[in-house]
Amino acid sequence: MDQSQLLAELTSGDDERAEAAAVLLAQIGEEAVPRLTRLLVSKDADRRWWAVRTLAAMSQPPANLLAQALGDPSEEVRAAAALALAAHPVETVLPQLVRALSDEENLVGTLCVNALVSMGKDCVPSLLEAFPRSSLRGRIQIMRTLAAIKDPRAIAIMLSSTEDESAVLNYWARMGLEALGLEMVYLIPE
C-alpha cells in the first residue's frame, strides 16, 4: 500500500484498519510526517488522535508535533501526546510538559508527570520555577513529579508545601520528603 492508501485506512473510522495503518506509516518514518502534520490540524478529533498515535509509534517522533498536540482542544489527543512524550522523552518539550501539568483532565497531567519523571533531574529547575505561578492542580502535579524524582533541590518547596491548605499538595510534599529520607518524626513529650 502506498502512503495515500495507508492514510485512507488510518482515517477510515475502523479502529483495526487504522491501527494496522498507523504501524505501517510509523515504519515509513520521516517521509510520512508531512501527511500526519496535515491530519493534526483536521477538524476531526479522531483524525488528530490517529495522527498522534502514528507519530508515537515512530522510533524518533518529531517532538515539536507531539508538543503541539499537548495543546489540542480534545482531551484524548492531549492524553495521546502526553503518553507519546512519556515513551519518547525529549528535553526540548519541557516547557509544554510543565504547562500541561495544569491540564483540566487529570489523565493528561498524570501522563505529563510520567514524561517528566522519565527525563529525571534535568527537569527539576523548570519545575521549581513553575511551581509558584501554577494553579493548584499544576502545583500538585509538580509536587508529584518532584517526589518521584527525589532531587534535594526541591526540599525547600516540599517543606513549605507541608503547611499548604491543600491536603493533596501536603500529602505529595510529605511523600517527597519521605522519598528523600527526610520524613518528619513527631515526639510526644512526657
C-alpha positions as a Markdown table, in Angstrom:
| # | Residue | x | y | z |
|---|---|---|---|---|
| 1 | Met | 0.0 | 0.0 | 0.0 |
| 2 | Asp | 1.2 | 3.5 | -0.7 |
| 3 | Gln | 1.0 | 6.4 | 1.7 |
| 4 | Ser | -2.3 | 7.7 | 0.3 |
| 5 | Gln | -3.9 | 4.3 | 0.8 |
| 6 | Leu | -2.4 | 4.0 | 4.3 |
| 7 | Leu | -3.8 | 7.4 | 5.2 |
| 8 | Ala | -7.2 | 6.4 | 4.0 |
| 9 | Glu | -7.0 | 3.4 | 6.2 |
| 10 | Leu | -5.8 | 5.5 | 9.1 |
| 11 | Thr | -8.8 | 7.8 | 8.8 |
| 12 | Ser | -11.4 | 5.1 | 7.9 |
| 13 | Gly | -13.1 | 5.1 | 11.2 |
| 14 | Asp | -12.4 | 1.4 | 11.7 |
| 15 | Asp | -10.0 | 1.0 | 14.6 |
| 16 | Glu | -8.4 | -2.3 | 13.5 |
| 17 | Arg | -7.7 | -0.9 | 10.0 |
| 18 | Ala | -6.5 | 2.4 | 11.5 |
| 19 | Glu | -4.1 | 0.6 | 13.9 |
| 20 | Ala | -2.6 | -1.5 | 11.1 |
| 21 | Ala | -2.1 | 1.6 | 9.0 |
| 22 | Ala | -0.6 | 3.5 | 12.0 |
| 23 | Val | 2.1 | 0.8 | 12.4 |
| 24 | Leu | 2.9 | 0.8 | 8.7 |
| 25 | Leu | 3.0 | 4.6 | 8.5 |
| 26 | Ala | 5.3 | 4.8 | 11.5 |
| 27 | Gln | 7.7 | 2.3 | 9.9 |
| 28 | Ile | 7.8 | 4.7 | 6.9 |
| 29 | Gly | 9.0 | 7.3 | 9.4 |
| 30 | Glu | 10.0 | 10.8 | 8.4 |
| 31 | Glu | 8.6 | 10.6 | 4.9 |
| 32 | Ala | 5.1 | 10.2 | 6.4 |
| 33 | Val | 5.4 | 13.2 | 8.7 |
| 34 | Pro | 4.1 | 15.9 | 6.3 |
| 35 | Arg | 0.8 | 13.9 | 5.8 |
| 36 | Leu | 0.5 | 13.4 | 9.5 |
| 37 | Thr | 1.1 | 17.1 | 10.1 |
| 38 | Arg | -1.9 | 17.9 | 7.9 |
| 39 | Leu | -4.0 | 15.5 | 9.9 |
| 40 | Leu | -3.0 | 17.3 | 13.2 |
| 41 | Val | -5.0 | 20.3 | 12.1 |
| 42 | Ser | -8.1 | 18.4 | 11.0 |
| 43 | Lys | -11.4 | 19.5 | 12.5 |
| 44 | Asp | -12.0 | 15.8 | 13.3 |
| 45 | Ala | -10.5 | 14.9 | 16.7 |
| 46 | Asp | -10.4 | 11.3 | 15.8 |
| 47 | Arg | -8.1 | 12.1 | 12.8 |
| 48 | Arg | -5.9 | 14.2 | 15.1 |
| 49 | Trp | -5.7 | 11.3 | 17.6 |
| 50 | Trp | -4.7 | 8.8 | 14.9 |
| 51 | Ala | -2.0 | 11.2 | 13.7 |
| 52 | Val | -0.6 | 11.4 | 17.2 |
| 53 | Arg | -0.9 | 7.6 | 17.6 |
| 54 | Thr | 1.1 | 7.1 | 14.4 |
| 55 | Leu | 3.8 | 9.7 | 15.4 |
| 56 | Ala | 4.1 | 7.9 | 18.8 |
| 57 | Ala | 4.8 | 4.6 | 17.1 |
| 58 | Met | 7.8 | 6.1 | 15.3 |
| 59 | Ser | 11.2 | 5.3 | 16.6 |
| 60 | Gln | 12.0 | 9.0 | 16.8 |
| 61 | Pro | 8.8 | 11.0 | 16.5 |
| 62 | Pro | 9.0 | 14.7 | 15.9 |
| 63 | Ala | 8.8 | 16.1 | 19.4 |
| 64 | Asn | 7.6 | 19.5 | 18.2 |
| 65 | Leu | 4.4 | 17.9 | 16.7 |
| 66 | Leu | 3.8 | 16.0 | 19.9 |
| 67 | Ala | 4.3 | 19.2 | 22.0 |
| 68 | Gln | 1.8 | 21.0 | 19.7 |
| 69 | Ala | -0.7 | 18.2 | 20.3 |
| 70 | Leu | -0.4 | 18.8 | 24.1 |
| 71 | Gly | -2.5 | 22.0 | 23.4 |
| 72 | Asp | -5.2 | 20.2 | 21.3 |
| 73 | Pro | -8.8 | 21.0 | 22.2 |
| 74 | Ser | -9.5 | 17.3 | 22.6 |
| 75 | Glu | -8.5 | 15.7 | 25.9 |
| 76 | Glu | -8.0 | 12.4 | 24.1 |
| 77 | Val | -5.5 | 13.9 | 21.7 |
| 78 | Arg | -3.7 | 15.7 | 24.6 |
| 79 | Ala | -3.5 | 12.4 | 26.5 |
| 80 | Ala | -2.2 | 10.6 | 23.5 |
| 81 | Ala | 0.5 | 13.3 | 23.0 |
| 82 | Ala | 1.5 | 13.1 | 26.7 |
| 83 | Leu | 1.7 | 9.3 | 26.6 |
| 84 | Ala | 3.9 | 9.5 | 23.4 |
| 85 | Leu | 6.2 | 12.0 | 25.2 |
| 86 | Ala | 6.4 | 9.7 | 28.2 |
| 87 | Ala | 7.6 | 7.0 | 25.8 |
| 88 | His | 9.9 | 9.4 | 24.0 |
| 89 | Pro | 11.1 | 12.0 | 26.5 |
| 90 | Val | 12.8 | 14.9 | 24.9 |
| 91 | Glu | 14.0 | 18.0 | 26.8 |
| 92 | Thr | 13.0 | 20.4 | 24.1 |
| 93 | Val | 9.3 | 19.9 | 25.0 |
| 94 | Leu | 10.0 | 20.5 | 28.7 |
| 95 | Pro | 8.1 | 23.9 | 28.8 |
| 96 | Gln | 5.0 | 22.4 | 27.2 |
| 97 | Leu | 5.0 | 19.4 | 29.5 |
| 98 | Val | 5.3 | 21.6 | 32.6 |
| 99 | Arg | 2.4 | 23.8 | 31.3 |
| 100 | Ala | 0.3 | 20.7 | 30.6 |
| 101 | Leu | 0.6 | 19.6 | 34.3 |
| 102 | Ser | -2.2 | 22.0 | 34.9 |
| 103 | Asp | -4.4 | 20.4 | 32.3 |
| 104 | Glu | -8.1 | 20.2 | 33.4 |
| 105 | Glu | -8.0 | 16.5 | 32.6 |
| 106 | Asn | -6.2 | 14.6 | 35.3 |
| 107 | Leu | -5.1 | 11.8 | 32.9 |
| 108 | Val | -3.2 | 14.3 | 30.8 |
| 109 | Gly | -1.5 | 15.8 | 33.9 |
| 110 | Thr | -0.6 | 12.3 | 35.2 |
| 111 | Leu | 0.9 | 11.3 | 31.8 |
| 112 | Cys | 2.9 | 14.5 | 31.8 |
| 113 | Val | 4.2 | 13.6 | 35.3 |
| 114 | Asn | 5.3 | 10.3 | 33.8 |
| 115 | Ala | 7.1 | 12.0 | 30.9 |
| 116 | Leu | 8.9 | 14.4 | 33.2 |
| 117 | Val | 9.9 | 11.7 | 35.7 |
| 118 | Ser | 11.4 | 9.8 | 32.8 |
| 119 | Met | 13.5 | 12.9 | 32.0 |
| 120 | Gly | 14.9 | 12.8 | 35.5 |
| 121 | Lys | 16.7 | 15.6 | 37.4 |
| 122 | Asp | 17.2 | 17.7 | 34.3 |
| 123 | Cys | 13.6 | 19.0 | 34.6 |
| 124 | Val | 13.8 | 20.0 | 38.3 |
| 125 | Pro | 14.8 | 23.7 | 37.7 |
| 126 | Ser | 11.9 | 24.2 | 35.4 |
| 127 | Leu | 9.5 | 22.6 | 37.8 |
| 128 | Leu | 10.8 | 24.7 | 40.7 |
| 129 | Glu | 10.5 | 27.8 | 38.6 |
| 130 | Ala | 6.9 | 27.0 | 37.5 |
| 131 | Phe | 5.6 | 25.9 | 41.0 |
| 132 | Pro | 4.7 | 29.3 | 42.5 |
| 133 | Arg | 2.9 | 30.6 | 39.4 |
| 134 | Ser | 1.0 | 27.4 | 38.7 |
| 135 | Ser | -2.6 | 26.6 | 39.5 |
| 136 | Leu | -3.3 | 24.3 | 42.5 |
| 137 | Arg | -3.8 | 21.4 | 40.1 |
| 138 | Gly | -0.4 | 22.2 | 38.5 |
| 139 | Arg | 1.4 | 22.6 | 41.8 |
| 140 | Ile | 0.0 | 19.2 | 42.9 |
| 141 | Gln | 1.3 | 17.6 | 39.7 |
| 142 | Ile | 4.6 | 19.4 | 40.0 |
| 143 | Met | 4.9 | 18.1 | 43.6 |
| 144 | Arg | 4.1 | 14.5 | 42.4 |
| 145 | Thr | 6.9 | 14.8 | 39.8 |
| 146 | Leu | 9.4 | 16.2 | 42.3 |
| 147 | Ala | 8.5 | 13.5 | 44.8 |
| 148 | Ala | 9.2 | 10.8 | 42.2 |
| 149 | Ile | 12.4 | 12.4 | 41.0 |
| 150 | Lys | 13.8 | 12.7 | 44.5 |
| 151 | Asp | 16.1 | 15.7 | 44.0 |
| 152 | Pro | 17.3 | 17.6 | 47.1 |
| 153 | Arg | 16.9 | 20.9 | 45.3 |
| 154 | Ala | 13.1 | 20.5 | 45.9 |
| 155 | Ile | 13.4 | 20.2 | 49.7 |
| 156 | Ala | 12.5 | 23.9 | 50.4 |
| 157 | Ile | 9.3 | 23.8 | 48.3 |
| 158 | Met | 8.4 | 20.4 | 49.8 |
| 159 | Leu | 8.8 | 21.7 | 53.3 |
| 160 | Ser | 6.8 | 24.9 | 52.7 |
| 161 | Ser | 4.1 | 22.8 | 51.0 |
| 162 | Thr | 3.6 | 20.6 | 54.0 |
| 163 | Glu | 1.8 | 23.6 | 55.5 |
| 164 | Asp | -0.4 | 24.3 | 52.5 |
| 165 | Glu | -4.2 | 24.3 | 52.8 |
| 166 | Ser | -4.5 | 21.6 | 50.1 |
| 167 | Ala | -4.4 | 18.2 | 51.7 |
| 168 | Val | -3.4 | 16.7 | 48.4 |
| 169 | Leu | -0.4 | 19.0 | 47.9 |
| 170 | Asn | 0.5 | 18.5 | 51.6 |
| 171 | Tyr | 0.4 | 14.7 | 51.0 |
| 172 | Trp | 2.7 | 14.8 | 48.0 |
| 173 | Ala | 5.1 | 17.1 | 49.7 |
| 174 | Arg | 5.4 | 14.7 | 52.6 |
| 175 | Met | 5.8 | 11.8 | 50.2 |
| 176 | Gly | 8.7 | 13.7 | 48.5 |
| 177 | Leu | 10.4 | 14.4 | 51.8 |
| 178 | Glu | 10.0 | 10.8 | 52.8 |
| 179 | Ala | 11.5 | 9.6 | 49.5 |
| 180 | Leu | 14.5 | 11.8 | 50.2 |
| 181 | Gly | 14.8 | 10.3 | 53.7 |
| 182 | Leu | 13.5 | 13.4 | 55.4 |
| 183 | Glu | 10.2 | 12.2 | 56.8 |
| 184 | Met | 9.1 | 14.1 | 59.9 |
| 185 | Val | 9.4 | 12.4 | 63.3 |
| 186 | Tyr | 7.0 | 13.6 | 65.9 |
| 187 | Leu | 7.8 | 13.1 | 69.6 |
| 188 | Ile | 5.1 | 13.4 | 72.3 |
| 189 | Pro | 6.6 | 15.0 | 75.3 |
| 190 | Glu | 6.1 | 13.1 | 78.6 |
